[in-house]
């Protein structure tokens, strides 16, 4: 009986904290892609991506709270402002920027406890902005582009102190590809895995 009352009391407290503001710092991981066609480098015939230092800002509002689960609407906005590129020939720019904004629904389990795992799914848009030159000099014939994005994520929230939690997460922003006309990879979509951790403010 005491346990049930404790859970109900914690659930009531959680309902008073309907809003969240989150800051996450991490890395974006993109797999290497093979280059095809007449511009294929004889050595290192790939577009190789770095692991860009990235950050996410996320606002969420709780829509439904129960003792066992909660449902929230969230808007994760992820910024990777220096995604390095490399290849065996002068076919890619040295870097590009990417921004993803994907309104989503998030399902938390045991939201009133100290530890709450969650899953998230949604969709929105992304924007790529490339450097104007190629890696080894010359003008980059590609340019900025906008793409539709699907987002899927998993994470864990751990209540740390009063209205603050620690969050670890992995999100996959499944997007179109940057505009690389000299490096034909044959791909029209790519996975952008964001892995990070940060702080959640409940209010």
BELTACOR-V762241 format. One line per field, one symbol per residue. ss: DSSP state (2 for helix, 1 for strand, 0 for the rest). Layout:
ss = ???
This chain:
ss = 02222222222222220011111111111000110100000000011110111111111111111000111111111111111111000000001111111111111110000011111111111111110010000010000011111111111111111001111111111111000000010000111111111111110
